[in-house]
Structures are given as structure tokens and as C-alpha cells.
């Protein structure tokens, strides 16, 4: 044992090791000094786990003790929420869970709401805080406020911007259709944020916004769009009359300049020369110009669902129309699991809880309603 220890102490310590997530092969890179070799999150965690003492006063001195620590994170929820099991890494309790976490591509843990996970986990564990610190090189970062300036980076996915957006989805504006700190891409955002965003858009009437509103909402957007598509600065304004708002898109599509037409298609996120929406990795202008972008023909992300019923169609209120908003009648005296059909209909008409209204309709509409003869 002494010979092994002596060999390890005299050996090269100036390197960092990683492992390819897809194929599993090991990757190593030299470091210029011991400081650089330890200046990574993995080296930080390795030091915490292998040292006799650590900043968390946790005893991880054996495999059995580390396993018990991981088990307590799961079994003692109250203790975890209070920060009793704080550590620098996400500690898993089985090899299978370890592999799952290595393959995780989205920060979809925690509450099913668009939120700042960095802030939410701050009092429970340091592992997210350390991600933010190392990826932004701000070793004093504590909350999303400290790293929000990095949200705009890495527009094409991956990298600092994508990670910060994952940790700070609410601060970044991932659920807001308008301009935000990264304006052109939502890569990294918690998936639930996209759902909340679409729900917000779906409240809109299927109608293009006024030119002044479009101009105001795209002050930063076109520059970010050009950067994302590797276009020279000012390319959009040279090909499209952006002062005309949505009309400028229609004019570009109807004109004889093929480049202008293709650019309008890209801004709308549709297949060139058609109104067929495609799933884009960048923010399009559909939420501003749903009609001009073809949402009445092909509903894509960012299109109000009301456009499925045509121009100027208003959003459907799942609550306001009661159980049966159309031309039909309700058997008010029939009793279903949560009361009479009359009670349910009245409850829906006075409710503002869209989630509950949608479920109640799905559950009881068939039993309570019938089409008029």
C-alpha cells in the first residue's frame, strides 16, 4: 500500500479526465498546473468526496457511508429541504440512477412550473449553484441575478447560455413571448416553460399585431436573428420593410425578390414558399404576425390556437361557455359523480381555473349534453 501511495504522489497530477456521454470512451487533457487541474467542477467534487474533511461536515469516508447519505436524501425529504444533506454534487443511490442523471438533457426536476431552479435549490444543496459558478467563471454567484447576463450566449444550443437558461428559466423569460435576455432561442429552458408560453399565446385573437407594436417588440430581435443565422448586421432591414410590421412580411413574400421571400419564411418559421410551419430552434415572429406567417393554414409553435378557426377568431374560454357552449341542451337534473349537471354547468361558468374546467368538461359533457334535434 505504501508503494502505491508513493507512486501516486510522485505521478503526474496535472490533467483532467472526462467521459464521452454517448460512446463512453475516456478523454483526457493536460493542465498547466495543479491549480488549473483542480479548477473544474469535477475536480472540486472529487476533492470534497475524497478528503477527510469537507466544507459540508459530511462523512463520506467509505462507500457504505456515501450510500447511506444518498439513501437519506430520498427517505428524509424534510431534512433534504432544510439543507441537512447539502453537497457539491447530485448524489444518486443506485448505478441505474447514476446513468440516468448522466444522460439527463433537461432540468425538469422540481415543481412543474416555469421557475428559477438555481434559486429554488439554493437552500437545499450546492450542486446547482456550483454549476452556475463554474460555467460562468463567477465563483461568487449565488442566485440567477448574478448570472443572468450570460443568458444570451450560445444561441445554437449547449454552452454557457443554454445552461444558464436551464437554471434560470423564469429570469430569462422562457415563458414570455416577447423580447427577453436571449430573445432568439429557448434552448435549455425548462420544458414546462414552453407549455406556459404557448398557453399565454393561445389567449390571443388570431390577428396580426399593429405595425407600431411589432416594431417595438423587435428592436433587439432582428439583430439576434441575424447573428443566429450568420447573416451580416442589417440584412433584415435591407430586404424587408420592417417599419411596416407584419405587412412587410407579406410584401416580401409577394414580391419578386427571392431572397426577401426566403427571409420572410425564415422569420415566420415555415417551409420556404409555403405556409407549412416547421419546428424551429429559434424564436419566430408567429406570435406577432400569426396571420401573415400562415398560422391559419398550419398551426406551429407560437401560433394562437384560435387561428385554427380563421382570421379574427377569439380564444376559446373553457369555463365561460359552461358544459355546452354550442347549440344543444343540458339535462340539468341528471346526477354525475360531482353533483347535478346543473351544478357543474353553473360552477364552470363562474370559474377561472382553466385546468379544472377542461377536465370537468371532458368528464361530464357527454353525460350531461346532447345535440339539438
N, C-alpha and C positions, 0 to 999 in steps of 0.2 A: 504493500500500500504506500509506503514511504517513497519507493522508486517512482510510482505512478504520479504521486503528488509533485515530486521534484521535476519530473518530465513536463507536467502540465504548467508548472510555474515558469519554466525556462522556455517554453514553446512560444510561437508567435501568437499574440493575443489581439493583433490589430487587423481584425476582419469582421464582417457582418454576414450572417447566413440567412437566407430566405428559402422558401419552398414554393414552386410553381403550383398554383391552385388547381389547374386543370390536369396536368400530367404528373405532378408530384415530384419532379426532379429537384435536387438541391441547387441553389445558386449562391455563390459567394463573391464578395467584393472586398478588396483590401481597404484598409483605413489608414490614414496618415499618422494617427496617434491613438493612444488609449482613450483620449477624450472623445475623438470622433467615433471610435468603436462603440462607446457607451452612449453616444448622443442619438440613440434611436429608441423608439418606444419598446421594441422587443428586448433590447439590452436593459432598459430601465426595469421592465417586469422581471427579467431574468435575475437581476440584482436583488430585487425585492424578495423573490422566492427562494433564492439560494443563500442569502445572508442570514447569519444567526439572529440579527435584529433588523427590523424594518420600520418604516415610518408609521405603520398601522398597528403596531404592537400585536400582530397576529403570529401564531405559532404554526409555521408551515415547514417545520424541520423534518418531516417524514411524509412519505406517500399517504400513509394512513391518516395523518393529521390534515393534510390537504384535502383528502377525500371527505373527511368529516366536515371540514369547512364548507365545501361545496354542497354537501347534503343539507347543512343548516340554512344555507341561502334559500333552499326550496321549502324546507319544513318550517322555518321560523320567519314567516312573512313580516310580522311586526318588527322583529329585530332587524331585518334587512331594510325595511322602510325607514328605520331610525338610524341607519348607518352603522349598525353593530358589525356588519361583515364587509366593511369597506376594503377595497383593494385596488390595485392598479390595472387589473385585467378582469375580463368577464370569465369567471371561474365556472367550469362545467363539471357535471358529476358522472358522466359516462363517456366513453370514447365515441359513441354514436353522436351524442350531443356536441362533442368537440368538433367532429367533422361537419355537422350541420352549421355550426357557427362560423367555421372557416369558409363555408360555401355561401353564407348569407350575403345577399346583394342589396338589401333594403333595410333601413332602420324602421321596421314595422312592429317593434316591441313597444309595450306600454299602452296607453289609452288610445282608443280608436277615434282620435280627433286630431286635426292638424295642430301640432304643438311644437315647442322647442324642447327636444329630448335632452339637450345639454343642460338646460335649466331644470327640467323635471327630475333628472337623476343626480343633481348636484349634491344633495344631502344624503344620498344612499350609498354611492360608490364613486370612485375617481376615474373609472375606466373611460367614460366618455369625455371627461374633462381633459384627460391626458391625450386622447385622440386629437382634440381641438388644439392643444398646445403644440404637439409635435408636428401636426400637418401645417400649422400656420407659423411655426417658429416663434410663437408668443408664449413663453414659458410662464407667464403670469396670468394667462387667460382663465377666467372663472365662469363667465356667462356668455350668451350669444352676443351681447352688446360689445364684448371685447374682440369678437372675431367676425362680426357682420360685414366688415369692409372687404372680406375675402369671398363673399357670396357670388360676386360677378365673374369670378375666374373660371377657367376650364369649361368653356361653353360647349365643347364637344364631348362632355361626359368624362368621369374619372377625375382624378386630381383634387387639388385643394377646394375649388369651388363646389364641386359635387358633394364632397364630404361635409363641408360646412352647411350646405343646403339640407343635407340629411339630418344634421344635428340641430339645425335652427330653421326648420321649415316655416314656422309661423313668422319669425322675424324677417325671413327672406321674402315673405309674401307669396308662398306657394299656393295658397288657396284664394288669391286675389287675381282677378282677370286683368286688372290694369297694370301700369308700369311698376316695377319693383327693382330691388337691388341687382337682380341678374336678368331681368326683363326678357331675354331671348330664349332661355332654356330652363326647364324644370327638372333636369337630370339630378338625381339624388334626393329630390323631395319625397317625403313620406307618401306612399300611395293614397292614403286617405285624403290627403290634401287635394289631389286631382279630383276625387269624388266631390269634395266640398266645393271646389272651383266650378265643376260642371253644374252642381245644384244651384249655385249662385247665378250662373249664366242662364240656366233654364227658367229663371223667373222673368226673363226679359221678353218683350214683344218681338216678333220676327220683323225687325225693321232696322235699316241702316241708321247709324247714329249721324247726327248733323256734322257737317264738314268741320265746324269750329271745334267740336268735341273730339273728332278724330285727330285733327292737327295737334290739339293739346295733349292727347293721350299717346302720341307717337313721337314726342320730342326726342326721347332717348332711344326709341325702338328702332328706327331705321339705321342708325349708326351701329347698333348691336347686331341687327340683321346682316348688314354688310360685312361686319367682322366675322360673323358665324359662317358666312358663305364665301369668305376670302375675296370679297369684292372691294374695289377701291372706294375710298371715302367719297360720299356724294353721288354714288352710282344711281341710287333710287330716285333722287330728285331730278337727275338728268333725263331719266326715261319716263317717269310718271309725274304728273302734275299733282303733287301731294297736297297742295293748298286746296284742291277740290275735294279732299277726303275720299269717300267711297266712290264718288263719281270718277275720280282719277283712275281708279282700278278698272272701272267699266270702260272708260275711254281707251285705256291701254290694251284691254282685251279685244276691243272692237276695231282698233287701228291697224295699220299696215306694217307697223314695226314689230317684227317677230320677237326681238329681244325684250321689248316692253311688255308684250303679251306673256312671254315666259316668266318675266319677273313678277307680273301681277298674279300668275298662277302660283308661284313660289310663296308670295306674300299671303295668299289665301290657303295654301297648303292643299293643292289639288293637282291631279294629273294634268300635265300640260295639254292645253287645247280642249279640256273637258271641264265639267263641274263635279267630277268624282273626287271626293275627299280622300286623302291618304293620311296615315298615322305618321305625323312628323315628330322629330325630336326637338323642335324649336317652337316657340310661341308664334302663332299665325295671327292674321287680322280678322278671323272669323267672328270673334266676339264683338268687334267694332262694325264690321260690314257683312253681316250674315247673308243678306240678300245678294249683294254684289259678289260675294265669294261662293255663291251657289248652294247655300245651306238648304234652300227649298227643294233642291234636287237630290242632294246627298248630304245626310247629316253626319258630320265629323266632330271630333273633339273641339270644343269651343263654340259649336253651333247651338243656339237655343232650341230646345226640343219643340217649341211652338212652330218652328219653321217646317216641321213635318206636315203642318196643316195649311201652309202657304203664307204669302205676304200679309203682314199686319195681324197675324194670328196671335192671340194672347196666351200667356202661360196658363195651364190648367191648374186650378186650385183643388187639390184632392179633398179639401174639407168643405169649402163653401157650397158645393152643389149637393151635399148630403150623400145618401146612399145611391141615388139615381138621378143625376142631373139632366138626363135626356127626356124624351117623350115616353114616359112609362108611368106605372103606378106602383105604390108600395103597399104591401099587406101589413098595415100598421099594427094589427092585433096579433100577428104571428110572434111567437116567442122563440128566440135563439139563445145560445149559451150565455150571452152577456146582457140579456134583457129583451124587451119587445123591439120589433123593428122600428116602431115609432120613437122609442127612447134612443136607439142607436142613431137614427137619422138626425134627430134633434141635437144629439151630442156632437156629431160630425160637423153640422152647420155652425156650431158655436166654438169649435176647436181651432187652434192654430198649430197644433202638433202634426205636421205633415207625415211624419213617420207612422204615428198611430192611425191616422186617417187612412193611409194607404193599406195598412194591414186589416183594419176593420172592414174596409170595402171589399177586399179580397176574400175575407172570411164570410161575410154575410150578404153581399149583394145578390148572389144567385138565389138564396133562400127567401129574401125579402122582396125582390123586384121581379117584374115580368114585363115584357114589351106590350105596348098597347096594341089591341086587335085592329 
